[in-house]
Amino acid sequence: QVQLVESGGGLVQAGGSLRLSCVASGRRFSSETVGWFRQAPGKEQDFVAAIRWGAGNTYYADSVKGRFTISRDSTKNTVYLQMNSLKPEDTAVYYCAADLGFSTKTTMPGVYDYWGQGTQVTVSS
């Protein structure tokens, strides 16, 4: 069993920054993929970013490229999502997820095996 716990969400003004953390326990990651997704009220869950643990390859949704950065700290088994230049449309619950099956479909929620409980990000205009 893998447990994922997100933190770092909150209320921020447009143009501000937040850093989300996702701490994993129950498994020491080596080559898995960890992703961030978000879901706004009344909308579908959207892919935000992902990182392949071993190689460090990163993937981003077009809507966050150049503003968000995903990274990992192997010593802490933790993934971060640095979010800069935040916009009101970034408001959502943000979830981290782990894919233990080494799928190439990093943007698809269905390939992820474990999910965190989510953390709320609210960007005011």
KEKE-264342 format. One record per residue: residue in three letters; chain; z, x, y of N, C-alpha, C in turn. Coordinates in Angstrom, 1 decimal. Layout:
<rs>
+---------+--------+--------+--------+--------+--------+--------+--------+--------+--------+--------+
| residuo | cadena |     nz |     nx |     ny |    caz |    cax |    cay |     cz |     cx |     cy |
+---------+--------+--------+--------+--------+--------+--------+--------+--------+--------+--------+
|     ALA |      A |      Z |      X |      Y |      Z |      X |      Y |      Z |      X |      Y |
...
+---------+--------+--------+--------+--------+--------+--------+--------+--------+--------+--------+
</rs>
This chain:
<rs>
+---------+--------+--------+--------+--------+--------+--------+--------+--------+--------+--------+
| residuo | cadena |     nz |     nx |     ny |    caz |    cax |    cay |     cz |     cx |     cy |
+---------+--------+--------+--------+--------+--------+--------+--------+--------+--------+--------+
|     GLN |      A |    0.0 |    0.8 |   -1.2 |    0.0 |    0.0 |    0.0 |    0.0 |    0.9 |    1.2 |
|     VAL |      A |   -0.8 |    0.4 |    2.2 |   -0.9 |    1.1 |    3.5 |   -0.3 |    0.2 |    4.6 |
|     GLN |      A |    0.5 |    0.7 |    5.4 |    1.0 |   -0.1 |    6.5 |    0.5 |    0.5 |    7.8 |
|     LEU |      A |    0.0 |   -0.3 |    8.7 |   -0.5 |    0.1 |   10.0 |    0.3 |   -0.6 |   11.1 |
|     VAL |      A |    0.8 |    0.2 |   12.0 |    1.5 |   -0.4 |   13.1 |    0.9 |    0.1 |   14.4 |
|     GLU |      A |    0.5 |   -0.9 |   15.2 |   -0.1 |   -0.6 |   16.5 |    1.0 |   -0.7 |   17.6 |
|     SER |      A |    0.7 |    0.0 |   18.7 |    1.6 |   -0.1 |   19.8 |    0.8 |    0.4 |   21.0 |
|     GLY |      A |    1.4 |    0.2 |   22.2 |    0.7 |    0.7 |   23.4 |    0.0 |   -0.3 |   24.3 |
|     GLY |      A |    0.0 |   -1.6 |   23.8 |   -0.7 |   -2.6 |   24.6 |    0.2 |   -3.0 |   25.8 |
|     GLY |      A |   -0.4 |   -3.8 |   26.7 |    0.4 |   -4.2 |   27.8 |   -0.6 |   -4.9 |   28.9 |
|     LEU |      A |    0.0 |   -5.0 |   30.1 |   -0.7 |   -5.6 |   31.2 |   -1.1 |   -4.5 |   32.1 |
|     VAL |      A |   -2.4 |   -4.4 |   32.5 |   -2.8 |   -3.4 |   33.4 |   -3.9 |   -4.0 |   34.4 |
|     GLN |      A |   -4.0 |   -3.4 |   35.5 |   -5.0 |   -3.9 |   36.5 |   -6.4 |   -3.3 |   36.1 |
|     ALA |      A |   -7.4 |   -4.0 |   36.5 |   -8.8 |   -3.5 |   36.3 |   -8.9 |   -2.1 |   36.9 |
|     GLY |      A |   -9.6 |   -1.3 |   36.1 |   -9.7 |    0.1 |   36.5 |   -8.6 |    1.0 |   36.0 |
|     GLY |      A |   -7.6 |    0.5 |   35.4 |   -6.5 |    1.2 |   34.9 |   -6.7 |    1.7 |   33.5 |
|     SER |      A |   -5.7 |    2.3 |   32.9 |   -5.8 |    2.9 |   31.6 |   -4.6 |    2.5 |   30.7 |
|     LEU |      A |   -4.9 |    2.5 |   29.4 |   -3.9 |    2.4 |   28.4 |   -4.2 |    3.2 |   27.2 |
|     ARG |      A |   -3.2 |    3.6 |   26.4 |   -3.5 |    4.4 |   25.2 |   -2.8 |    3.6 |   24.1 |
|     LEU |      A |   -3.6 |    3.2 |   23.1 |   -3.1 |    2.5 |   21.9 |   -2.8 |    3.5 |   20.8 |
|     SER |      A |   -1.8 |    3.3 |   20.0 |   -1.5 |    4.1 |   18.9 |   -1.5 |    3.2 |   17.6 |
|     CYS |      A |   -1.9 |    3.8 |   16.5 |   -1.9 |    3.2 |   15.2 |   -1.3 |    4.2 |   14.2 |
|     VAL |      A |    0.0 |    3.9 |   13.8 |    0.7 |    4.8 |   12.9 |    0.5 |    4.3 |   11.5 |
|     ALA |      A |    0.1 |    5.1 |   10.6 |   -0.1 |    4.7 |    9.2 |    1.0 |    5.3 |    8.3 |
|     SER |      A |    1.4 |    4.5 |    7.4 |    2.4 |    4.9 |    6.4 |    2.0 |    4.4 |    5.0 |
|     GLY |      A |    2.5 |    5.1 |    4.0 |    2.1 |    4.7 |    2.6 |    1.0 |    5.5 |    2.0 |
|     ARG |      A |    0.3 |    6.2 |    2.9 |   -0.9 |    7.0 |    2.4 |   -1.2 |    8.1 |    3.4 |
|     ARG |      A |   -1.4 |    9.3 |    3.0 |   -1.8 |   10.4 |    3.9 |   -3.3 |   10.4 |    3.9 |
|     PHE |      A |   -3.9 |   10.1 |    5.1 |   -5.3 |   10.0 |    5.2 |   -5.9 |   11.4 |    5.1 |
|     SER |      A |   -7.1 |   11.4 |    4.4 |   -7.8 |   12.6 |    4.3 |   -9.3 |   12.5 |    4.7 |
|     SER |      A |  -10.0 |   11.4 |    4.2 |  -11.4 |   11.2 |    4.5 |  -11.7 |    9.7 |    4.8 |
|     GLU |      A |  -10.7 |    8.9 |    4.9 |  -10.9 |    7.5 |    5.2 |  -11.4 |    7.2 |    6.6 |
|     THR |      A |  -11.8 |    6.0 |    6.8 |  -12.2 |    5.6 |    8.1 |  -11.1 |    4.7 |    8.7 |
|     VAL |      A |  -10.8 |    4.9 |    9.9 |   -9.9 |    4.0 |   10.7 |  -10.6 |    3.5 |   11.9 |
|     GLY |      A |  -10.5 |    2.2 |   12.0 |  -11.2 |    1.5 |   13.1 |  -10.3 |    0.7 |   14.0 |
|     TRP |      A |  -10.8 |    0.4 |   15.2 |  -10.2 |   -0.5 |   16.1 |  -11.1 |   -1.7 |   16.3 |
|     PHE |      A |  -10.5 |   -2.9 |   16.3 |  -11.2 |   -4.1 |   16.5 |  -10.4 |   -4.9 |   17.6 |
|     ARG |      A |  -11.1 |   -5.8 |   18.2 |  -10.4 |   -6.7 |   19.1 |  -10.9 |   -8.1 |   19.0 |
|     GLN |      A |  -10.0 |   -9.0 |   19.4 |  -10.3 |  -10.4 |   19.3 |   -9.7 |  -11.1 |   20.6 |
|     ALA |      A |  -10.6 |  -11.7 |   21.4 |  -10.2 |  -12.5 |   22.5 |  -10.0 |  -13.9 |   22.1 |
|     PRO |      A |   -9.2 |  -14.7 |   22.8 |   -9.0 |  -16.1 |   22.5 |  -10.4 |  -16.9 |   22.4 |
|     GLY |      A |  -10.6 |  -17.6 |   21.3 |  -11.8 |  -18.4 |   21.1 |  -13.0 |  -17.6 |   20.7 |
|     LYS |      A |  -12.8 |  -16.3 |   20.5 |  -14.0 |  -15.5 |   20.2 |  -13.8 |  -14.8 |   18.8 |
|     GLU |      A |  -14.9 |  -14.3 |   18.3 |  -14.9 |  -13.6 |   17.1 |  -14.3 |  -12.2 |   17.2 |
|     GLN |      A |  -13.9 |  -11.6 |   16.1 |  -13.4 |  -10.3 |   16.1 |  -14.5 |   -9.3 |   16.3 |
|     ASP |      A |  -14.4 |   -8.4 |   17.3 |  -15.4 |   -7.4 |   17.6 |  -15.0 |   -6.0 |   17.3 |
|     PHE |      A |  -16.0 |   -5.2 |   16.8 |  -15.8 |   -3.8 |   16.6 |  -15.6 |   -3.1 |   17.9 |
|     VAL |      A |  -14.7 |   -2.1 |   18.0 |  -14.5 |   -1.4 |   19.2 |  -14.8 |    0.1 |   19.0 |
|     ALA |      A |  -14.2 |    0.7 |   18.0 |  -14.4 |    2.1 |   17.7 |  -13.9 |    2.5 |   16.3 |
|     ALA |      A |  -14.4 |    3.6 |   15.8 |  -13.9 |    4.0 |   14.5 |  -14.0 |    5.5 |   14.4 |
|     ILE |      A |  -13.2 |    6.1 |   13.5 |  -13.2 |    7.5 |   13.3 |  -13.1 |    7.8 |   11.8 |
|     ARG |      A |  -13.9 |    8.7 |   11.3 |  -13.8 |    9.2 |    9.9 |  -12.8 |   10.4 |    9.9 |
|     TRP |      A |  -11.8 |   10.2 |    9.1 |  -10.7 |   11.1 |    9.2 |  -11.0 |   12.5 |    9.0 |
|     GLY |      A |  -11.7 |   12.8 |    7.9 |  -12.0 |   14.2 |    7.6 |  -12.9 |   14.9 |    8.6 |
|     ALA |      A |  -14.1 |   14.4 |    8.8 |  -15.0 |   15.1 |    9.6 |  -14.8 |   14.8 |   11.1 |
|     GLY |      A |  -14.1 |   13.7 |   11.4 |  -13.8 |   13.4 |   12.8 |  -15.0 |   12.7 |   13.5 |
|     ASN |      A |  -16.0 |   12.3 |   12.7 |  -17.1 |   11.5 |   13.3 |  -16.5 |   10.3 |   14.0 |
|     THR |      A |  -17.1 |   10.0 |   15.2 |  -16.6 |    8.8 |   15.9 |  -17.8 |    7.8 |   16.2 |
|     TYR |      A |  -17.4 |    6.6 |   16.3 |  -18.4 |    5.5 |   16.5 |  -17.8 |    4.6 |   17.5 |
|     TYR |      A |  -18.7 |    4.1 |   18.4 |  -18.2 |    3.2 |   19.5 |  -19.1 |    2.0 |   19.7 |
|     ALA |      A |  -18.6 |    0.9 |   20.0 |  -19.4 |   -0.3 |   20.5 |  -20.0 |    0.1 |   21.8 |
|     ASP |      A |  -21.2 |   -0.4 |   22.1 |  -21.9 |   -0.1 |   23.4 |  -21.0 |   -0.5 |   24.6 |
|     SER |      A |  -20.2 |   -1.6 |   24.4 |  -19.5 |   -2.1 |   25.5 |  -18.3 |   -1.2 |   26.0 |
|     VAL |      A |  -18.0 |   -0.2 |   25.1 |  -16.8 |    0.7 |   25.5 |  -17.2 |    2.2 |   25.6 |
|     LYS |      A |  -18.5 |    2.5 |   25.2 |  -18.9 |    3.9 |   25.3 |  -18.8 |    4.4 |   26.7 |
|     GLY |      A |  -18.2 |    5.6 |   26.8 |  -18.0 |    6.3 |   28.0 |  -16.7 |    5.9 |   28.7 |
|     ARG |      A |  -16.0 |    4.9 |   28.1 |  -14.7 |    4.4 |   28.7 |  -13.6 |    4.6 |   27.7 |
|     PHE |      A |  -13.8 |    4.4 |   26.4 |  -12.8 |    4.5 |   25.4 |  -13.1 |    5.8 |   24.6 |
|     THR |      A |  -12.0 |    6.3 |   24.1 |  -12.0 |    7.5 |   23.2 |  -11.1 |    7.3 |   22.0 |
|     ILE |      A |  -11.6 |    7.4 |   20.8 |  -10.8 |    7.4 |   19.6 |  -10.5 |    8.8 |   19.1 |
|     SER |      A |   -9.3 |    9.0 |   18.7 |   -8.9 |   10.3 |   18.2 |   -7.9 |   10.2 |   17.1 |
|     ARG |      A |   -7.6 |   11.3 |   16.4 |   -6.6 |   11.2 |   15.3 |   -5.7 |   12.4 |   15.4 |
|     ASP |      A |   -4.5 |   12.2 |   14.9 |   -3.6 |   13.4 |   14.8 |   -3.1 |   13.4 |   13.3 |
|     SER |      A |   -3.7 |   14.3 |   12.6 |   -3.4 |   14.4 |   11.2 |   -1.9 |   14.7 |   10.9 |
|     THR |      A |   -1.3 |   15.4 |   11.7 |    0.1 |   15.7 |   11.5 |    1.0 |   14.5 |   11.6 |
|     LYS |      A |    0.6 |   13.5 |   12.3 |    1.3 |   12.3 |   12.5 |    0.7 |   11.1 |   11.8 |
|     ASN |      A |   -0.4 |   11.3 |   11.1 |   -1.1 |   10.2 |   10.4 |   -1.3 |    9.0 |   11.4 |
|     THR |      A |   -1.8 |    9.4 |   12.6 |   -1.9 |    8.4 |   13.7 |   -3.3 |    8.5 |   14.3 |
|     VAL |      A |   -3.8 |    7.3 |   14.7 |   -5.0 |    7.2 |   15.4 |   -4.7 |    6.6 |   16.8 |
|     TYR |      A |   -5.4 |    7.2 |   17.8 |   -5.2 |    6.7 |   19.1 |   -6.5 |    6.1 |   19.7 |
|     LEU |      A |   -6.4 |    5.2 |   20.6 |   -7.5 |    4.7 |   21.4 |   -7.2 |    4.8 |   22.8 |
|     GLN |      A |   -7.8 |    5.8 |   23.5 |   -7.6 |    5.9 |   24.9 |   -8.6 |    5.0 |   25.6 |
|     MET |      A |   -8.1 |    4.2 |   26.5 |   -8.9 |    3.2 |   27.1 |   -8.8 |    3.4 |   28.6 |
|     ASN |      A |   -9.9 |    3.8 |   29.2 |  -10.0 |    4.1 |   30.7 |  -10.9 |    3.1 |   31.3 |
|     SER |      A |  -10.8 |    3.0 |   32.6 |  -11.7 |    2.1 |   33.4 |  -11.7 |    0.7 |   32.8 |
|     LEU |      A |  -10.6 |    0.2 |   32.5 |  -10.5 |   -1.1 |   31.9 |  -11.0 |   -2.3 |   32.7 |
|     LYS |      A |  -11.6 |   -3.2 |   32.1 |  -12.2 |   -4.4 |   32.7 |  -11.5 |   -5.7 |   32.2 |
|     PRO |      A |  -11.5 |   -6.7 |   33.0 |  -10.9 |   -8.0 |   32.5 |  -11.5 |   -8.4 |   31.2 |
|     GLU |      A |  -12.8 |   -8.1 |   30.9 |  -13.4 |   -8.5 |   29.6 |  -12.9 |   -7.7 |   28.5 |
|     ASP |      A |  -12.1 |   -6.7 |   28.7 |  -11.4 |   -5.9 |   27.6 |  -10.2 |   -6.6 |   27.1 |
|     THR |      A |   -9.8 |   -7.7 |   27.8 |   -8.6 |   -8.4 |   27.4 |   -8.7 |   -9.0 |   26.0 |
|     ALA |      A |   -7.8 |   -8.7 |   25.1 |   -7.9 |   -9.1 |   23.7 |   -6.7 |   -8.6 |   23.0 |
|     VAL |      A |   -6.5 |   -9.1 |   21.8 |   -5.6 |   -8.5 |   20.8 |   -6.3 |   -7.4 |   20.1 |
|     TYR |      A |   -5.8 |   -6.2 |   20.1 |   -6.4 |   -5.0 |   19.5 |   -5.8 |   -4.8 |   18.1 |
|     TYR |      A |   -6.6 |   -4.6 |   17.1 |   -6.1 |   -4.3 |   15.8 |   -6.7 |   -3.0 |   15.3 |
|     CYS |      A |   -5.9 |   -2.2 |   14.6 |   -6.4 |   -1.1 |   13.8 |   -6.5 |   -1.5 |   12.4 |
|     ALA |      A |   -7.4 |   -0.8 |   11.7 |   -7.7 |   -1.1 |   10.3 |   -8.1 |    0.1 |    9.6 |
|     ALA |      A |   -7.9 |    0.2 |    8.3 |   -8.2 |    1.3 |    7.5 |   -9.1 |    1.0 |    6.3 |
|     ASP |      A |  -10.2 |    1.7 |    6.2 |  -11.2 |    1.5 |    5.1 |  -10.9 |    2.7 |    4.1 |
|     LEU |      A |  -10.4 |    2.3 |    2.9 |  -10.2 |    3.3 |    1.9 |  -11.4 |    3.5 |    1.0 |
|     GLY |      A |  -12.4 |    2.7 |    1.2 |  -13.5 |    2.7 |    0.3 |  -14.7 |    3.5 |    0.7 |
|     PHE |      A |  -14.6 |    4.2 |    1.9 |  -15.6 |    5.1 |    2.4 |  -16.9 |    4.4 |    2.6 |
|     SER |      A |  -16.8 |    3.2 |    3.1 |  -18.1 |    2.5 |    3.4 |  -18.8 |    3.1 |    4.6 |
|     THR |      A |  -20.1 |    2.9 |    4.7 |  -20.9 |    3.4 |    5.8 |  -20.9 |    2.3 |    6.9 |
|     LYS |      A |  -20.5 |    1.1 |    6.6 |  -20.6 |    0.0 |    7.5 |  -19.3 |   -0.1 |    8.4 |
|     THR |      A |  -19.2 |    0.9 |    9.2 |  -17.9 |    1.1 |   10.0 |  -17.7 |    0.0 |   11.0 |
|     THR |      A |  -18.7 |   -0.7 |   11.4 |  -18.5 |   -1.8 |   12.4 |  -18.2 |   -3.1 |   11.8 |
|     MET |      A |  -18.2 |   -3.2 |   10.5 |  -18.0 |   -4.5 |    9.8 |  -16.5 |   -4.7 |    9.4 |
|     PRO |      A |  -15.9 |   -5.7 |    9.9 |  -14.5 |   -5.9 |    9.6 |  -14.2 |   -6.1 |    8.1 |
|     GLY |      A |  -15.2 |   -6.6 |    7.4 |  -15.0 |   -6.9 |    6.0 |  -14.8 |   -5.7 |    5.1 |
|     VAL |      A |  -15.2 |   -4.5 |    5.5 |  -15.1 |   -3.4 |    4.7 |  -13.7 |   -2.7 |    4.8 |
|     TYR |      A |  -12.9 |   -3.2 |    5.7 |  -11.6 |   -2.6 |    5.9 |  -10.6 |   -3.2 |    5.0 |
|     ASP |      A |   -9.7 |   -2.4 |    4.4 |   -8.8 |   -2.9 |    3.4 |   -7.4 |   -3.3 |    4.0 |
|     TYR |      A |   -7.0 |   -2.6 |    5.0 |   -5.7 |   -2.8 |    5.6 |   -5.8 |   -3.0 |    7.1 |
|     TRP |      A |   -4.9 |   -3.9 |    7.6 |   -4.9 |   -4.2 |    9.0 |   -3.5 |   -4.1 |    9.6 |
|     GLY |      A |   -3.4 |   -3.8 |   10.8 |   -2.1 |   -3.9 |   11.5 |   -1.9 |   -5.3 |   12.1 |
|     GLN |      A |   -0.8 |   -5.5 |   12.7 |   -0.5 |   -6.8 |   13.2 |   -1.1 |   -7.1 |   14.6 |
|     GLY |      A |   -1.6 |   -6.1 |   15.3 |   -2.2 |   -6.3 |   16.5 |   -1.3 |   -6.0 |   17.7 |
|     THR |      A |   -1.9 |   -5.6 |   18.8 |   -1.2 |   -5.4 |   20.1 |   -2.0 |   -6.0 |   21.2 |
|     GLN |      A |   -1.4 |   -6.7 |   22.1 |   -2.1 |   -7.4 |   23.2 |   -2.4 |   -6.5 |   24.3 |
|     VAL |      A |   -3.6 |   -6.5 |   24.8 |   -4.1 |   -5.8 |   26.0 |   -4.6 |   -6.9 |   27.0 |
|     THR |      A |   -4.0 |   -6.9 |   28.2 |   -4.4 |   -7.8 |   29.2 |   -4.8 |   -7.1 |   30.4 |
|     VAL |      A |   -6.0 |   -7.3 |   30.9 |   -6.5 |   -6.6 |   32.1 |   -6.7 |   -7.6 |   33.2 |
|     SER |      A |   -5.9 |   -7.5 |   34.3 |   -6.0 |   -8.4 |   35.4 |   -7.1 |   -7.9 |   36.4 |
|     SER |      A |   -7.7 |   -8.9 |   37.1 |   -8.8 |   -8.6 |   38.0 |   -8.2 |   -8.4 |   39.4 |
+---------+--------+--------+--------+--------+--------+--------+--------+--------+--------+--------+
</rs>
